[in-house]
Amino acid sequence: MCTMISTKHPFSGQAKGRAGWFPIGQLYLGYDHPEREQSEHAVLIDFVNEEEGPNARLAVELSIDAAADLARRLLETVEEANRYERR
């Protein structure tokens, strides 16, 4: 059964794909059936520039545990960066 968990957010950054670097304009987050991850459901992350077409997409599929670990590590890095910037 599909979870239908999917959200789209404006996003700013850069990603590197097959054709090189491209600006990111949207972020899609979801939890549904993956294409490659070996589990029934996965956390899906897509960094996209819709204006540049399908070659301007970076997709990631993570298990729930890997996604939670990524979220923790990302927050730790942001907190450390904030401490560095406040010096």
C-alpha distance (Angstrom), angle and dihedral (degrees) to the residues before:
residue distance angle dihedral
M1 . . .
C2 3.79 . .
T3 3.78 115.9 .
M4 3.81 94.6 -150.0
I5 3.81 88.5 -147.8
S6 3.81 103.9 148.9
T7 3.79 133.4 137.6
K8 3.81 133.9 178.9
H9 3.80 123.0 -150.7
P10 3.81 135.1 -179.8
F11 3.79 106.3 -110.6
S12 3.78 138.4 179.5
G13 3.77 125.7 -153.0
Q14 3.79 143.5 85.5
A15 3.80 130.4 -87.7
K16 3.78 133.2 -174.2
G17 3.79 119.0 -133.6
R18 3.79 136.9 161.0
A19 3.80 92.7 -66.6
G20 3.82 93.8 45.8
W21 3.78 131.6 -103.8
F22 3.79 121.8 -6.3
P23 3.81 134.9 174.5
I24 3.79 116.5 -104.2
G25 3.79 116.9 -131.2
Q26 3.80 102.9 166.7
L27 3.77 138.5 31.5
Y28 3.80 120.6 -154.9
L29 3.81 118.4 -163.9
G30 3.76 124.7 -175.1
Y31 3.76 149.5 145.7
D32 3.78 114.3 -135.8
H33 3.80 145.2 103.3
P34 3.81 109.8 -31.1
E35 3.78 126.1 -141.5
R36 3.81 97.5 -142.3
E37 3.84 110.6 5.9
Q38 3.79 109.6 100.7
S39 3.80 99.0 -123.3
E40 3.78 135.7 84.2
H41 3.80 92.2 -111.2
A42 3.79 132.7 16.8
V43 3.77 140.6 178.9
L44 3.80 105.9 -100.1
I45 3.80 123.0 -153.4
D46 3.80 121.8 -176.6
F47 3.80 123.4 -178.3
V48 3.81 105.6 -163.0
N49 3.78 143.7 176.7
E50 3.80 101.2 -162.0
E51 3.82 92.0 -172.1
E52 3.82 91.5 61.8
G53 3.81 96.1 48.5
P54 3.82 133.8 -132.2
N55 3.82 95.6 -31.0
A56 3.81 89.3 63.9
R57 3.80 95.7 69.2
L58 3.77 132.9 104.2
A59 3.81 113.5 -169.1
V60 3.81 127.7 -168.6
E61 3.81 128.4 -175.1
L62 3.81 118.0 -165.5
S63 3.77 136.5 177.3
I64 3.80 113.6 -116.2
D65 3.81 90.0 -105.4
A66 3.81 92.8 50.0
A67 3.82 91.1 46.9
A68 3.82 91.3 50.8
D69 3.81 90.1 48.3
L70 3.82 90.6 49.4
A71 3.82 91.0 49.7
R72 3.82 91.7 50.7
R73 3.80 93.3 47.0
L74 3.79 92.3 45.6
L75 3.81 91.7 52.3
E76 3.82 90.5 47.1
T77 3.80 90.0 52.7
V78 3.81 92.7 47.5
E79 3.81 90.7 49.4
E80 3.81 91.1 49.7
A81 3.82 90.9 47.4
N82 3.81 90.2 50.8
R83 3.82 90.6 51.5
Y84 3.81 89.4 49.5
E85 3.82 92.6 49.6
R86 3.83 92.5 49.7
R87 3.83 93.6 58.1
